[in-house]
Amino acid sequence: MTAQDTNATPVVICIPVGTGRQVAGSWGRAHRLAVATVSAGRIVDWVEHDVHWDTLHDSGTEGAHHARVARFLVEHHVDAVVASHMGPPMARMIDTMGLRKLLGAHGDAEAAVIAAAQA
C-alpha cells in the first residue's frame, strides 16, 4: 500500500481511450481522453472528452499543439499522464509541467489508471 492509498489523497490521471475503455494509440494524436480521479486505490470519477488531437495535430505549429495539450492538462488539474506512447518533444513538455508520465500502457484503460495511481 502506498502513502497515497493510506491518505486517500486523490490523484487525477489523464489517458487516451478508445472503444470499450481500452488504451488508445499515441498521446499527442489522441481522439478521446479520459480524466480519472483515483482515491484509495479506486476510480471515483471518470469523464471522457473528445479532444480531436488526431486531426488537430497537423493543423498548426508544434508549439500551438503543445499549448493546446498543456491547456487541457492545466484546466483539468491533471497530476499524471498515462499513454502507450508519446514523442520526445511531448514527453519533455510533460516533464517541464512537473507531471508524472507512465508510458507503455495497453489494454484496459481503467486498470492502467489504477496501476499508475499506485506507482
Secondary structure, 3 states (H helix, E strand, C coil): CCHHHHHCCCEEEEEEECHHHEECCCHHHCCEEEEEEEECCEEEEEEEEECCHHHHCCCCCHHHHHHHHHHHHHHCCCCEEEECCCCHHHHHHHHHCCCEEEECCCCEHHHHHHHHHHC
